[in-house]
Amino acid sequence: MNQPEFFVTSGYGERMLNELHDSQAVKIGDRVETSVQGGWNDNLQISESLDS
């Protein structure tokens, strides 16, 4: 079985990996899975409205 290969962008992606164990994409063999981005700001706070 192929080993998973995780991908994150530098800066924000690395922070999310370190703090929340979140990866933006993972590749296993020929398959790639991507994740959506959460609705939080750079301080990991979720807005109470869509206007923020």
PQR file with spaces between the fields and no chain letter, atoms N, CA, C, O and H, PARSE charges and radii, in Angstrom:
ATOM       1  N    MET     1       0.855   -1.189    0.000 -0.4000 1.5000
ATOM       2  CA   MET     1       0.000    0.000    0.000 -0.0000 2.0000
ATOM       3  C    MET     1       0.888    1.235    0.000  0.5500 1.7000
ATOM       4  O    MET     1       1.916    1.268    0.676 -0.5500 1.4000
ATOM       5  N    ASN     2       0.492    2.239   -0.753 -0.4000 1.5000
ATOM       6  CA   ASN     2       1.234    3.492   -0.802 -0.0000 2.0000
ATOM       7  C    ASN     2       1.068    4.283    0.493  0.5500 1.7000
ATOM       8  O    ASN     2       0.013    4.250    1.126 -0.5500 1.4000
ATOM       9  H    ASN     2      -0.343    2.212   -1.302  0.4000 1.0000
ATOM      10  N    GLN     3       2.109    4.979    0.867 -0.4000 1.5000
ATOM      11  CA   GLN     3       2.058    5.831    2.054 -0.0000 2.0000
ATOM      12  C    GLN     3       1.392    7.156    1.698  0.5500 1.7000
ATOM      13  O    GLN     3       1.606    7.669    0.599 -0.5500 1.4000
ATOM      14  H    GLN     3       2.966    5.005    0.353  0.4000 1.0000
ATOM      15  N    PRO     4       0.588    7.724    2.599 -0.5600 1.5000
ATOM      16  CA   PRO     4      -0.035    9.018    2.313  0.2800 2.0000
ATOM      17  C    PRO     4       1.016   10.123    2.262  0.5500 1.7000
ATOM      18  O    PRO     4       1.997   10.104    3.005 -0.5500 1.4000
ATOM      19  N    GLU     5       0.792   11.078    1.377 -0.4000 1.5000
ATOM      20  CA   GLU     5       1.657   12.240    1.240 -0.0000 2.0000
ATOM      21  C    GLU     5       0.776   13.470    1.457  0.5500 1.7000
ATOM      22  O    GLU     5      -0.174   13.691    0.705 -0.5500 1.4000
ATOM      23  H    GLU     5      -0.005   11.094    0.773  0.4000 1.0000
ATOM      24  N    PHE     6       1.083   14.274    2.481 -0.4000 1.5000
ATOM      25  CA   PHE     6       0.261   15.416    2.848 -0.0000 2.0000
ATOM      26  C    PHE     6       0.837   16.701    2.276  0.5500 1.7000
ATOM      27  O    PHE     6       2.053   16.852    2.159 -0.5500 1.4000
ATOM      28  H    PHE     6       1.854   14.096    3.092  0.4000 1.0000
ATOM      29  N    PHE     7      -0.061   17.638    1.916 -0.4000 1.5000
ATOM      30  CA   PHE     7       0.353   18.898    1.314 -0.0000 2.0000
ATOM      31  C    PHE     7      -0.275   20.069    2.058  0.5500 1.7000
ATOM      32  O    PHE     7      -1.472   20.063    2.343 -0.5500 1.4000
ATOM      33  H    PHE     7      -1.049   17.515    2.011  0.4000 1.0000
ATOM      34  N    VAL     8       0.530   21.065    2.367 -0.4000 1.5000
ATOM      35  CA   VAL     8       0.050   22.313    2.965 -0.0000 2.0000
ATOM      36  C    VAL     8       0.808   23.468    2.326  0.5500 1.7000
ATOM      37  O    VAL     8       1.946   23.308    1.882 -0.5500 1.4000
ATOM      38  H    VAL     8       1.503   21.070    2.134  0.4000 1.0000
ATOM      39  N    THR     9       0.169   24.629    2.284 -0.4000 1.5000
ATOM      40  CA   THR     9       0.855   25.820    1.802 -0.0000 2.0000
ATOM      41  C    THR     9       1.711   26.377    2.924  0.5500 1.7000
ATOM      42  O    THR     9       1.447   26.136    4.102 -0.5500 1.4000
ATOM      43  H    THR     9      -0.755   24.758    2.644  0.4000 1.0000
ATOM      44  N    SER    10       2.726   27.115    2.553 -0.4000 1.5000
ATOM      45  CA   SER    10       3.583   27.719    3.584 -0.0000 2.0000
ATOM      46  C    SER    10       2.798   28.808    4.316  0.5500 1.7000
ATOM      47  O    SER    10       1.842   29.363    3.776 -0.5500 1.4000
ATOM      48  H    SER    10       2.940   27.311    1.596  0.4000 1.0000
ATOM      49  N    GLY    11       3.199   29.099    5.512 -0.4000 1.5000
ATOM      50  CA   GLY    11       2.525   30.123    6.313 -0.0000 2.0000
ATOM      51  C    GLY    11       1.259   29.580    6.947  0.5500 1.7000
ATOM      52  O    GLY    11       1.311   28.808    7.905 -0.5500 1.4000
ATOM      53  H    GLY    11       3.976   28.648    5.951  0.4000 1.0000
ATOM      54  N    TYR    12       0.116   29.992    6.404 -0.4000 1.5000
ATOM      55  CA   TYR    12      -1.185   29.627    6.974 -0.0000 2.0000
ATOM      56  C    TYR    12      -1.386   28.118    7.017  0.5500 1.7000
ATOM      57  O    TYR    12      -1.843   27.582    8.027 -0.5500 1.4000
ATOM      58  H    TYR    12       0.073   30.619    5.626  0.4000 1.0000
ATOM      59  N    GLY    13      -1.050   27.432    5.935 -0.4000 1.5000
ATOM      60  CA   GLY    13      -1.223   25.978    5.897 -0.0000 2.0000
ATOM      61  C    GLY    13      -0.382   25.262    6.934  0.5500 1.7000
ATOM      62  O    GLY    13      -0.841   24.300    7.550 -0.5500 1.4000
ATOM      63  H    GLY    13      -0.679   27.867    5.115  0.4000 1.0000
ATOM      64  N    GLU    14       0.856   25.725    7.134 -0.4000 1.5000
ATOM      65  CA   GLU    14       1.731   25.134    8.152 -0.0000 2.0000
ATOM      66  C    GLU    14       1.173   25.377    9.548  0.5500 1.7000
ATOM      67  O    GLU    14       1.231   24.503   10.413 -0.5500 1.4000
ATOM      68  H    GLU    14       1.229   26.506    6.634  0.4000 1.0000
ATOM      69  N    ARG    15       0.629   26.578    9.758 -0.4000 1.5000
ATOM      70  CA   ARG    15       0.033   26.896   11.066 -0.0000 2.0000
ATOM      71  C    ARG    15      -1.148   25.968   11.347  0.5500 1.7000
ATOM      72  O    ARG    15      -1.280   25.448   12.456 -0.5500 1.4000
ATOM      73  H    ARG    15       0.582   27.288    9.056  0.4000 1.0000
ATOM      74  N    MET    16      -2.012   25.757   10.338 -0.4000 1.5000
ATOM      75  CA   MET    16      -3.167   24.880   10.522 -0.0000 2.0000
ATOM      76  C    MET    16      -2.726   23.445   10.780  0.5500 1.7000
ATOM      77  O    MET    16      -3.345   22.738   11.576 -0.5500 1.4000
ATOM      78  H    MET    16      -1.905   26.179    9.437  0.4000 1.0000
ATOM      79  N    LEU    17      -1.671   23.016   10.118 -0.4000 1.5000
ATOM      80  CA   LEU    17      -1.151   21.666   10.349 -0.0000 2.0000
ATOM      81  C    LEU    17      -0.647   21.522   11.777  0.5500 1.7000
ATOM      82  O    LEU    17      -0.951   20.535   12.447 -0.5500 1.4000
ATOM      83  H    LEU    17      -1.168   23.590    9.471  0.4000 1.0000
ATOM      84  N    ASN    18       0.113   22.489   12.241 -0.4000 1.5000
ATOM      85  CA   ASN    18       0.688   22.423   13.587 -0.0000 2.0000
ATOM      86  C    ASN    18      -0.354   22.559   14.690  0.5500 1.7000
ATOM      87  O    ASN    18      -0.279   21.861   15.702 -0.5500 1.4000
ATOM      88  H    ASN    18       0.360   23.290   11.696  0.4000 1.0000
ATOM      89  N    GLU    19      -1.332   23.456   14.505 -0.4000 1.5000
ATOM      90  CA   GLU    19      -2.309   23.724   15.566 -0.0000 2.0000
ATOM      91  C    GLU    19      -3.523   22.791   15.542  0.5500 1.7000
ATOM      92  O    GLU    19      -4.050   22.426   16.593 -0.5500 1.4000
ATOM      93  H    GLU    19      -1.393   24.022   13.684  0.4000 1.0000
ATOM      94  N    LEU    20      -3.964   22.409   14.343 -0.4000 1.5000
ATOM      95  CA   LEU    20      -5.203   21.642   14.238 -0.0000 2.0000
ATOM      96  C    LEU    20      -5.044   20.312   13.515  0.5500 1.7000
ATOM      97  O    LEU    20      -6.029   19.613   13.274 -0.5500 1.4000
ATOM      98  H    LEU    20      -3.536   22.705   13.490  0.4000 1.0000
ATOM      99  N    HIS    21      -3.797   19.955   13.164 -0.4000 1.5000
ATOM     100  CA   HIS    21      -3.531   18.714   12.434 -0.0000 2.0000
ATOM     101  C    HIS    21      -4.340   18.659   11.138  0.5500 1.7000
ATOM     102  O    HIS    21      -4.831   17.600   10.749 -0.5500 1.4000
ATOM     103  H    HIS    21      -2.998   20.522   13.359  0.4000 1.0000
ATOM     104  N    ASP    22      -4.472   19.811   10.476 -0.4000 1.5000
ATOM     105  CA   ASP    22      -5.245   19.941    9.254 -0.0000 2.0000
ATOM     106  C    ASP    22      -4.318   19.989    8.053  0.5500 1.7000
ATOM     107  O    ASP    22      -3.307   20.690    8.077 -0.5500 1.4000
ATOM     108  H    ASP    22      -4.072   20.671   10.792  0.4000 1.0000
ATOM     109  N    SER    23      -4.649   19.259    7.016 -0.4000 1.5000
ATOM     110  CA   SER    23      -3.880   19.250    5.782 -0.0000 2.0000
ATOM     111  C    SER    23      -4.793   19.682    4.643  0.5500 1.7000
ATOM     112  O    SER    23      -5.968   19.316    4.622 -0.5500 1.4000
ATOM     113  H    SER    23      -5.471   18.690    6.997  0.4000 1.0000
ATOM     114  N    GLN    24      -4.271   20.454    3.697 -0.4000 1.5000
ATOM     115  CA   GLN    24      -5.097   20.938    2.592 -0.0000 2.0000
ATOM     116  C    GLN    24      -5.299   19.875    1.515  0.5500 1.7000
ATOM     117  O    GLN    24      -6.272   19.935    0.764 -0.5500 1.4000
ATOM     118  H    GLN    24      -3.317   20.752    3.714  0.4000 1.0000
ATOM     119  N    ALA    25      -4.404   18.918    1.434 -0.4000 1.5000
ATOM     120  CA   ALA    25      -4.557   17.840    0.457 -0.0000 2.0000
ATOM     121  C    ALA    25      -3.739   16.637    0.900  0.5500 1.7000
ATOM     122  O    ALA    25      -2.731   16.771    1.594 -0.5500 1.4000
ATOM     123  H    ALA    25      -3.614   18.869    2.044  0.4000 1.0000
ATOM     124  N    VAL    26      -4.190   15.464    0.488 -0.4000 1.5000
ATOM     125  CA   VAL    26      -3.449   14.231    0.753 -0.0000 2.0000
ATOM     126  C    VAL    26      -3.477   13.389   -0.515  0.5500 1.7000
ATOM     127  O    VAL    26      -4.497   13.308   -1.199 -0.5500 1.4000
ATOM     128  H    VAL    26      -5.009   15.355   -0.076  0.4000 1.0000
ATOM     129  N    LYS    27      -2.354   12.772   -0.816 -0.4000 1.5000
ATOM     130  CA   LYS    27      -2.242   11.912   -1.992 -0.0000 2.0000
ATOM     131  C    LYS    27      -1.852   10.514   -1.533  0.5500 1.7000
ATOM     132  O    LYS    27      -0.895   10.339   -0.778 -0.5500 1.4000
ATOM     133  H    LYS    27      -1.525   12.838   -0.260  0.4000 1.0000
ATOM     134  N    ILE    28      -2.602    9.526   -1.995 -0.4000 1.5000
ATOM     135  CA   ILE    28      -2.283    8.129   -1.745 -0.0000 2.0000
ATOM     136  C    ILE    28      -2.355    7.427   -3.095  0.5500 1.7000
ATOM     137  O    ILE    28      -3.428    7.291   -3.682 -0.5500 1.4000
ATOM     138  H    ILE    28      -3.379    9.669   -2.608  0.4000 1.0000
ATOM     139  N    GLY    29      -1.215    6.989   -3.571 -0.4000 1.5000
ATOM     140  CA   GLY    29      -1.164    6.364   -4.897 -0.0000 2.0000
ATOM     141  C    GLY    29      -1.548    7.366   -5.965  0.5500 1.7000
ATOM     142  O    GLY    29      -0.945    8.434   -6.064 -0.5500 1.4000
ATOM     143  H    GLY    29      -0.343    7.099   -3.094  0.4000 1.0000
ATOM     144  N    ASP    30      -2.555    7.026   -6.770 -0.4000 1.5000
ATOM     145  CA   ASP    30      -3.025    7.908   -7.834 -0.0000 2.0000
ATOM     146  C    ASP    30      -4.190    8.793   -7.402  0.5500 1.7000
ATOM     147  O    ASP    30      -4.724    9.551   -8.211 -0.5500 1.4000
ATOM     148  H    ASP    30      -3.045    6.158   -6.689  0.4000 1.0000
ATOM     149  N    ARG    31      -4.578    8.705   -6.160 -0.4000 1.5000
ATOM     150  CA   ARG    31      -5.754    9.441   -5.674 -0.0000 2.0000
ATOM     151  C    ARG    31      -5.336   10.655   -4.860  0.5500 1.7000
ATOM     152  O    ARG    31      -4.448   10.563   -4.012 -0.5500 1.4000
ATOM     153  H    ARG    31      -4.144    8.089   -5.503  0.4000 1.0000
ATOM     154  N    VAL    32      -5.978   11.798   -5.117 -0.4000 1.5000
ATOM     155  CA   VAL    32      -5.725   13.034   -4.369 -0.0000 2.0000
ATOM     156  C    VAL    32      -7.050   13.499   -3.775  0.5500 1.7000
ATOM     157  O    VAL    32      -8.052   13.605   -4.482 -0.5500 1.4000
ATOM     158  H    VAL    32      -6.699   11.872   -5.806  0.4000 1.0000
ATOM     159  N    GLU    33      -7.049   13.772   -2.486 -0.4000 1.5000
ATOM     160  CA   GLU    33      -8.218   14.316   -1.795 -0.0000 2.0000
ATOM     161  C    GLU    33      -7.873   15.720   -1.319  0.5500 1.7000
ATOM     162  O    GLU    33      -6.795   15.939   -0.767 -0.5500 1.4000
ATOM     163  H    GLU    33      -6.235   13.686   -1.912  0.4000 1.0000
ATOM     164  N    THR    34      -8.771   16.668   -1.527 -0.4000 1.5000
ATOM     165  CA   THR    34      -8.552   18.032   -1.062 -0.0000 2.0000
ATOM     166  C    THR    34      -9.584   18.369    0.000  0.5500 1.7000
ATOM     167  O    THR    34     -10.650   17.755    0.064 -0.5500 1.4000
ATOM     168  H    THR    34      -9.647   16.490   -1.976  0.4000 1.0000
ATOM     169  N    SER    35      -9.260   19.346    0.829 -0.4000 1.5000
ATOM     170  CA   SER    35     -10.193   19.762    1.869 -0.0000 2.0000
ATOM     171  C    SER    35     -10.643   21.186    1.592  0.5500 1.7000
ATOM     172  O    SER    35      -9.940   21.967    0.950 -0.5500 1.4000
ATOM     173  H    SER    35      -8.394   19.845    0.777  0.4000 1.0000
ATOM     174  N    VAL    36     -11.803   21.499    2.077 -0.4000 1.5000
ATOM     175  CA   VAL    36     -12.309   22.865    1.955 -0.0000 2.0000
ATOM     176  C    VAL    36     -11.723   23.703    3.080  0.5500 1.7000
ATOM     177  O    VAL    36     -11.241   23.177    4.082 -0.5500 1.4000
ATOM     178  H    VAL    36     -12.374   20.865    2.598  0.4000 1.0000
ATOM     179  N    GLN    37     -11.773   24.972    2.901 -0.4000 1.5000
ATOM     180  CA   GLN    37     -11.281   25.875    3.935 -0.0000 2.0000
ATOM     181  C    GLN    37     -12.431   26.259    4.844  0.5500 1.7000
ATOM     182  O    GLN    37     -13.560   26.452    4.392 -0.5500 1.4000
ATOM     183  H    GLN    37     -12.165   25.400    2.086  0.4000 1.0000
ATOM     184  N    GLY    38     -12.134   26.367    6.129 -0.4000 1.5000
ATOM     185  CA   GLY    38     -13.144   26.765    7.100 -0.0000 2.0000
ATOM     186  C    GLY    38     -13.487   28.239    6.977  0.5500 1.7000
ATOM     187  O    GLY    38     -12.814   28.978    6.259 -0.5500 1.4000
ATOM     188  H    GLY    38     -11.217   26.209    6.496  0.4000 1.0000
ATOM     189  N    GLY    39     -14.508   28.658    7.657 -0.4000 1.5000
ATOM     190  CA   GLY    39     -14.947   30.049    7.607 -0.0000 2.0000
ATOM     191  C    GLY    39     -14.334   30.897    8.697  0.5500 1.7000
ATOM     192  O    GLY    39     -15.005   31.763    9.259 -0.5500 1.4000
ATOM     193  H    GLY    39     -15.055   28.057    8.240  0.4000 1.0000
ATOM     194  N    TRP    40     -13.076   30.666    9.003 -0.4000 1.5000
ATOM     195  CA   TRP    40     -12.441   31.438   10.072 -0.0000 2.0000
ATOM     196  C    TRP    40     -11.442   32.427    9.498  0.5500 1.7000
ATOM     197  O    TRP    40     -11.012   32.319    8.350 -0.5500 1.4000
ATOM     198  H    TRP    40     -12.531   29.963    8.546  0.4000 1.0000
ATOM     199  N    ASN    41     -11.081   33.416   10.350 -0.4000 1.5000
ATOM     200  CA   ASN    41     -10.096   34.408    9.936 -0.0000 2.0000
ATOM     201  C    ASN    41      -8.698   33.961   10.361  0.5500 1.7000
ATOM     202  O    ASN    41      -8.523   32.838   10.836 -0.5500 1.4000
ATOM     203  H    ASN    41     -11.431   33.504   11.283  0.4000 1.0000
ATOM     204  N    ASP    42      -7.704   34.833   10.194 -0.4000 1.5000
ATOM     205  CA   ASP    42      -6.324   34.467   10.521 -0.0000 2.0000
ATOM     206  C    ASP    42      -6.117   34.154   11.995  0.5500 1.7000
ATOM     207  O    ASP    42      -5.126   33.519   12.357 -0.5500 1.4000
ATOM     208  H    ASP    42      -7.846   35.745    9.808  0.4000 1.0000
ATOM     209  N    ASN    43      -7.041   34.594   12.856 -0.4000 1.5000
ATOM     210  CA   ASN    43      -6.955   34.311   14.296 -0.0000 2.0000
ATOM     211  C    ASN    43      -7.791   33.102   14.690  0.5500 1.7000
ATOM     212  O    ASN    43      -8.023   32.857   15.874 -0.5500 1.4000
ATOM     213  H    ASN    43      -7.845   35.110   12.562  0.4000 1.0000
ATOM     214  N    LEU    44      -8.245   32.343   13.683 -0.4000 1.5000
ATOM     215  CA   LEU    44      -9.069   31.134   13.869 -0.0000 2.0000
ATOM     216  C    LEU    44     -10.393   31.435   14.559  0.5500 1.7000
ATOM     217  O    LEU    44     -10.925   30.587   15.276 -0.5500 1.4000
ATOM     218  H    LEU    44      -8.056   32.542   12.721  0.4000 1.0000
ATOM     219  N    GLN    45     -10.928   32.636   14.348 -0.4000 1.5000
ATOM     220  CA   GLN    45     -12.224   33.014   14.892 -0.0000 2.0000
ATOM     221  C    GLN    45     -13.261   32.923   13.778  0.5500 1.7000
ATOM     222  O    GLN    45     -13.024   33.378   12.660 -0.5500 1.4000
ATOM     223  H    GLN    45     -10.496   33.324   13.766  0.4000 1.0000
ATOM     224  N    ILE    46     -14.408   32.333   14.092 -0.4000 1.5000
ATOM     225  CA   ILE    46     -15.490   32.197   13.117 -0.0000 2.0000
ATOM     226  C    ILE    46     -16.420   33.389   13.260  0.5500 1.7000
ATOM     227  O    ILE    46     -16.870   33.704   14.361 -0.5500 1.4000
ATOM     228  H    ILE    46     -14.600   31.963   15.001  0.4000 1.0000
ATOM     229  N    SER    47     -16.709   34.053   12.145 -0.4000 1.5000
ATOM     230  CA   SER    47     -17.571   35.217   12.139 -0.0000 2.0000
ATOM     231  C    SER    47     -19.007   34.826   12.451  0.5500 1.7000
ATOM     232  O    SER    47     -19.452   33.728   12.117 -0.5500 1.4000
ATOM     233  H    SER    47     -16.344   33.797   11.250  0.4000 1.0000
ATOM     234  N    GLU    48     -19.728   35.740   13.097 -0.4000 1.5000
ATOM     235  CA   GLU    48     -21.137   35.474   13.395 -0.0000 2.0000
ATOM     236  C    GLU    48     -22.034   35.842   12.224  0.5500 1.7000
ATOM     237  O    GLU    48     -23.207   35.471   12.202 -0.5500 1.4000
ATOM     238  H    GLU    48     -19.366   36.632   13.368  0.4000 1.0000
ATOM     239  N    SER    49     -21.485   36.578   11.233 -0.4000 1.5000
ATOM     240  CA   SER    49     -22.287   36.955   10.067 -0.0000 2.0000
ATOM     241  C    SER    49     -21.442   36.829    8.809  0.5500 1.7000
ATOM     242  O    SER    49     -20.216   36.747    8.881 -0.5500 1.4000
ATOM     243  H    SER    49     -20.532   36.879   11.251  0.4000 1.0000
ATOM     244  N    LEU    50     -22.091   36.813    7.674 -0.4000 1.5000
ATOM     245  CA   LEU    50     -21.377   36.744    6.413 -0.0000 2.0000
ATOM     246  C    LEU    50     -20.796   38.092    6.001  0.5500 1.7000
ATOM     247  O    LEU    50     -19.982   38.158    5.080 -0.5500 1.4000
ATOM     248  H    LEU    50     -23.087   36.879    7.615  0.4000 1.0000
ATOM     249  N    ASP    51     -21.204   39.163    6.670 -0.4000 1.5000
ATOM     250  CA   ASP    51     -20.732   40.509    6.339 -0.0000 2.0000
ATOM     251  C    ASP    51     -19.347   40.800    6.884  0.5500 1.7000
ATOM     252  O    ASP    51     -18.713   41.757    6.439 -0.5500 1.4000
ATOM     253  H    ASP    51     -21.866   39.110    7.418  0.4000 1.0000
ATOM     254  N    SER    52     -18.857   40.020    7.822 -0.4000 1.5000
ATOM     255  CA   SER    52     -17.574   40.303    8.472 -0.0000 2.0000
ATOM     256  C    SER    52     -16.410   39.876    7.622  0.5500 1.7000
ATOM     257  O    SER    52     -15.258   40.044    8.023 -0.5500 1.4000
ATOM     258  H    SER    52     -19.373   39.243    8.184  0.4000 1.0000
